[in-house]
Amino acid sequence: MTDIPIPRSDWRPSGFVTLLTDFGLSDTYVGVMKGVLARHHPRARAVDLTHAVPPQDVRAAALHLASAWSWFPSGSVHVCVVDPGVGSGRRILVGEQAGHAFLAPDNGLLSGVLADSAPRYALDVEALGLGAVSRTFHGRDVFMPAAARLLRGRAPHELGPAVDDALRLEWPRPARDGSGWRARIVLADRFGNLRTCLTRAELAPERAQGWSAEVAGRALPVGGTYADVEPGQALTLVDSSGCWELAVRDGSARERLGLEPGAEVRFRPPGATT
């Protein structure tokens, strides 16, 4: 860690805090985190992004966060606890981007959110004066008290020293494939829709008429809505996050196509040959 200039911060908390974890809802972990937040900042407004991230799946957490955080007002605090290294020497990062603050383990979870130039700080846990801290539940004992301090007006740079060596995940990107594209499936939602890393920035829907998505020995037509095909039929379309996805009307593409995140999809223009 070196002496890193601290950029000017215009931090203005909105009172909103979002929660993203792999805790599920069958245990009391999420409820206890909200209780700690209420003790430290009773007027905070907590919003659950999701608690259904697959256990220890940092990449899935990063993808969910990247597609969700910007829908909240400036001044929101985003608490992200998918933390396989909890209790170890791993750092907790405080990041700042576009007027938002982020708290996450230093395991790459913020890779899809923070620009290279965005400031990052290593949370100084001892300086928070938290007392006894569990080695297995930092969401309760560290993240929520830190979030409350941000919501009460402490700027991100006041919570720890700046760092320039935060861990980053290799972010999924599409690749050109002749006149088409190759893209990996990155997420599956509860409906069984399969999101790829190809976005409308690379392939605009209005330019994709006649294209198809080739996967699992099938060519899926391009559509604009799920209703563009008959029930039970598969198609590809741009989802609400701006990514191309594979879907089955009134069904699950994940089950019907037998695919999981990591599988490759080829997006082909009309007339393209193998």
C-alpha positions as CSV (number, residue, x, y, z in Angstrom):
1,M,0.0,0.0,0.0
2,T,1.4,3.4,-1.0
3,D,0.4,7.0,-0.3
4,I,-2.5,7.5,-2.7
5,P,-4.0,11.0,-3.2
6,I,-7.5,11.1,-1.8
7,P,-9.9,12.5,-4.4
8,R,-12.5,15.1,-3.5
9,S,-15.7,13.4,-2.2
10,D,-19.1,14.9,-2.6
11,W,-20.7,12.2,-0.5
12,R,-24.3,13.0,0.4
13,P,-26.1,10.0,2.0
14,S,-29.7,9.4,0.7
15,G,-30.7,7.2,3.6
16,F,-31.0,4.1,1.4
17,V,-28.9,1.0,2.0
18,T,-29.2,-2.1,-0.3
19,L,-28.3,-5.6,0.8
20,L,-26.9,-8.3,-1.4
21,T,-25.8,-11.6,0.2
22,D,-25.7,-15.4,-0.3
23,F,-27.4,-15.9,3.1
24,G,-30.8,-17.0,1.8
25,L,-33.9,-16.5,3.9
26,S,-34.2,-19.7,5.9
27,D,-31.9,-18.4,8.6
28,T,-31.9,-15.3,10.7
29,Y,-28.8,-13.7,9.2
30,V,-30.5,-11.1,7.0
31,G,-33.0,-10.1,9.7
32,V,-30.2,-9.7,12.3
33,M,-28.2,-7.5,9.9
34,K,-31.3,-5.2,9.5
35,G,-31.7,-5.2,13.3
36,V,-28.1,-4.0,13.7
37,L,-28.7,-1.3,11.1
38,A,-31.8,-0.1,12.9
39,R,-29.8,0.1,16.2
40,H,-27.2,2.3,14.6
41,H,-29.4,4.3,12.3
42,P,-33.1,3.9,12.9
43,R,-34.1,6.1,9.9
44,A,-32.2,4.1,7.4
45,R,-34.2,2.5,4.6
46,A,-33.0,-1.0,3.8
47,V,-33.8,-2.6,0.4
48,D,-33.0,-6.3,-0.3
49,L,-31.4,-6.7,-3.7
50,T,-31.1,-10.4,-3.4
51,H,-30.1,-13.0,-0.8
52,A,-30.2,-15.9,-3.2
53,V,-26.7,-15.6,-4.7
54,P,-25.4,-19.2,-4.8
55,P,-23.2,-19.8,-1.8
56,Q,-19.7,-18.3,-2.2
57,D,-20.4,-17.4,-5.8
58,V,-18.5,-14.0,-6.0
59,R,-18.9,-13.7,-9.7
60,A,-22.7,-14.1,-9.6
61,A,-22.8,-11.5,-6.9
62,A,-20.7,-9.1,-8.9
63,L,-23.0,-9.5,-11.9
64,H,-26.2,-9.0,-9.9
65,L,-24.7,-5.8,-8.3
66,A,-23.5,-4.4,-11.6
67,S,-27.0,-4.6,-13.1
68,A,-28.8,-3.2,-10.1
69,W,-27.0,-0.5,-8.2
70,S,-27.5,2.4,-10.6
71,W,-31.3,2.2,-10.2
72,F,-31.0,3.7,-6.7
73,P,-30.7,7.3,-5.8
74,S,-27.3,9.0,-5.5
75,G,-26.1,8.7,-1.9
76,S,-27.1,5.0,-1.5
77,V,-24.9,2.6,0.3
78,H,-24.6,-0.9,-1.2
79,V,-23.7,-3.6,1.3
80,C,-22.5,-6.8,-0.4
81,V,-21.6,-9.8,1.7
82,V,-20.6,-12.8,-0.4
83,D,-17.5,-13.5,1.6
84,P,-15.8,-16.9,1.4
85,G,-12.7,-15.4,3.2
86,V,-14.6,-14.0,6.2
87,G,-12.4,-14.0,9.3
88,S,-9.2,-14.3,7.4
89,G,-6.8,-11.5,6.5
90,R,-8.8,-10.3,3.6
91,R,-9.7,-6.6,3.5
92,I,-13.1,-5.0,3.4
93,L,-13.3,-2.4,0.7
94,V,-15.2,0.9,0.8
95,G,-15.7,2.1,-2.8
96,E,-17.2,5.2,-4.3
97,Q,-18.7,5.6,-7.7
98,A,-21.1,8.2,-9.2
99,G,-22.2,9.4,-5.7
100,H,-22.8,5.8,-4.4
101,A,-20.8,4.0,-1.7
102,F,-20.1,0.3,-1.7
103,L,-19.0,-2.1,1.1
104,A,-17.7,-5.5,0.0
105,P,-14.9,-8.0,0.7
106,D,-11.8,-7.5,-1.3
107,N,-12.5,-10.5,-3.5
108,G,-13.4,-9.0,-6.8
109,L,-17.1,-8.4,-6.0
110,L,-16.9,-4.8,-7.0
111,S,-15.3,-5.5,-10.4
112,G,-18.3,-4.7,-12.5
113,V,-19.1,-1.5,-10.6
114,L,-16.0,0.5,-9.9
115,A,-14.2,2.2,-12.7
116,D,-10.4,1.9,-12.7
117,S,-10.2,5.5,-11.5
118,A,-12.8,5.1,-8.8
119,P,-11.5,5.5,-5.2
120,R,-11.2,2.4,-3.0
121,Y,-10.4,2.3,0.7
122,A,-9.5,-0.5,3.1
123,L,-12.0,-0.4,6.0
124,D,-10.2,0.3,9.2
125,V,-12.1,-2.1,11.4
126,E,-10.2,-1.2,14.6
127,A,-10.9,2.5,14.1
128,L,-14.6,1.9,14.0
129,G,-14.5,0.9,17.7
130,L,-16.9,-2.0,17.3
131,G,-15.7,-4.1,20.3
132,A,-16.0,-7.9,19.9
133,V,-16.3,-9.0,16.3
134,S,-17.2,-12.5,15.2
135,R,-14.9,-14.2,12.8
136,T,-17.8,-15.8,10.9
137,F,-20.5,-13.0,10.7
138,H,-18.9,-9.8,9.5
139,G,-22.2,-8.8,7.8
140,R,-23.6,-8.2,11.3
141,D,-20.5,-7.1,13.2
142,V,-18.7,-5.0,10.6
143,F,-20.5,-4.2,7.4
144,M,-23.8,-2.9,9.0
145,P,-22.1,-0.6,11.5
146,A,-19.8,0.7,8.8
147,A,-22.8,1.3,6.5
148,A,-24.6,3.2,9.3
149,R,-21.6,5.5,9.6
150,L,-21.8,6.3,5.9
151,L,-25.5,6.9,6.1
152,R,-24.9,9.3,9.0
153,G,-22.5,11.4,6.8
154,R,-19.1,9.9,7.2
155,A,-17.4,10.0,3.7
156,P,-15.9,6.8,2.3
157,H,-12.4,8.1,2.6
158,E,-12.9,8.7,6.3
159,L,-13.3,4.9,6.9
160,G,-9.8,3.8,6.0
161,P,-6.7,4.3,3.9
162,A,-6.8,4.4,0.1
163,V,-5.7,1.3,-1.8
164,D,-4.7,0.7,-5.4
165,D,-4.3,-3.0,-5.4
166,A,-7.9,-4.3,-4.9
167,L,-8.6,-7.7,-6.4
168,R,-10.5,-7.7,-9.7
169,L,-12.3,-10.5,-11.5
170,E,-11.8,-11.1,-15.2
171,W,-15.1,-9.6,-16.4
172,P,-16.9,-11.6,-19.1
173,R,-16.8,-10.0,-22.5
174,P,-18.2,-11.1,-25.9
175,A,-15.8,-11.8,-28.7
176,R,-16.2,-11.3,-32.4
177,D,-16.9,-14.5,-34.4
178,G,-16.6,-13.6,-38.0
179,S,-19.6,-11.4,-38.7
180,G,-21.2,-12.6,-35.5
181,W,-20.4,-12.9,-31.8
182,R,-19.5,-15.5,-29.2
183,A,-20.7,-14.9,-25.7
184,R,-20.8,-16.9,-22.4
185,I,-23.9,-17.4,-20.3
186,V,-23.3,-15.5,-17.1
187,L,-26.4,-15.8,-15.0
188,A,-29.6,-17.8,-14.8
189,D,-32.7,-16.2,-13.1
190,R,-35.5,-17.9,-11.2
191,F,-37.5,-18.2,-14.4
192,G,-34.7,-20.1,-16.1
193,N,-33.8,-17.3,-18.4
194,L,-30.1,-17.4,-19.3
195,R,-28.3,-14.0,-19.5
196,T,-25.3,-13.8,-21.7
197,C,-22.5,-11.2,-21.6
198,L,-23.4,-9.9,-25.1
199,T,-25.2,-6.5,-24.7
200,R,-27.2,-4.2,-26.9
201,A,-24.1,-2.1,-27.2
202,E,-22.5,-4.8,-29.3
203,L,-25.6,-6.0,-31.0
204,A,-28.5,-3.6,-31.1
205,P,-31.9,-5.3,-31.3
206,E,-33.0,-3.2,-34.3
207,R,-30.0,-4.5,-36.2
208,A,-30.5,-8.1,-35.2
209,Q,-33.5,-9.0,-37.4
210,G,-32.9,-12.4,-38.9
211,W,-30.1,-13.3,-36.5
212,S,-30.1,-16.4,-34.4
213,A,-28.5,-17.7,-31.2
214,E,-26.9,-21.1,-31.8
215,V,-26.5,-23.3,-28.7
216,A,-27.0,-26.9,-27.7
217,G,-27.5,-27.9,-31.4
218,R,-30.4,-25.4,-31.8
219,A,-30.8,-22.1,-33.6
220,L,-33.0,-19.7,-31.5
221,P,-34.7,-16.9,-33.3
222,V,-34.4,-13.3,-32.2
223,G,-37.5,-11.8,-30.7
224,G,-38.5,-8.5,-29.0
225,T,-40.8,-10.0,-26.3
226,Y,-41.5,-13.5,-24.9
227,A,-44.9,-13.4,-26.7
228,D,-43.1,-13.4,-30.1
229,V,-43.0,-17.2,-30.0
230,E,-45.5,-19.9,-29.1
231,P,-45.7,-21.3,-25.6
232,G,-42.8,-23.8,-25.0
233,Q,-40.7,-22.3,-27.8
234,A,-37.2,-20.8,-27.2
235,L,-35.9,-17.5,-28.4
236,T,-33.2,-14.9,-27.7
237,L,-34.0,-11.3,-26.8
238,V,-32.6,-8.3,-24.9
239,D,-33.5,-8.4,-21.2
240,S,-34.2,-5.6,-18.8
241,S,-30.5,-5.1,-18.1
242,G,-29.6,-4.7,-21.7
243,C,-28.1,-8.1,-22.2
244,W,-29.1,-10.8,-24.7
245,E,-30.7,-13.7,-23.0
246,L,-32.0,-17.1,-23.9
247,A,-35.6,-17.8,-22.9
248,V,-38.5,-20.2,-23.3
249,R,-42.0,-18.8,-23.4
250,D,-43.9,-20.1,-20.3
251,G,-41.0,-22.3,-19.5
252,S,-37.3,-22.5,-18.4
253,A,-34.5,-22.2,-21.0
254,R,-32.1,-23.5,-18.3
255,E,-34.1,-26.8,-18.1
256,R,-35.2,-27.0,-21.7
257,L,-31.7,-26.4,-23.2
258,G,-29.8,-28.1,-20.4
259,L,-27.4,-25.1,-20.0
260,E,-25.7,-23.5,-17.1
261,P,-23.6,-20.3,-16.7
262,G,-20.3,-20.7,-18.5
263,A,-21.8,-22.3,-21.6
264,E,-21.0,-20.5,-24.9
265,V,-23.6,-19.1,-27.3
266,R,-22.9,-18.1,-30.9
267,F,-24.9,-15.2,-32.3
268,R,-25.1,-15.5,-36.1
269,P,-26.4,-13.0,-38.7
270,P,-28.6,-14.3,-41.5
271,G,-26.7,-16.3,-44.1
272,A,-23.7,-16.9,-41.9
273,T,-22.0,-20.3,-42.4
274,T,-20.0,-22.3,-39.9
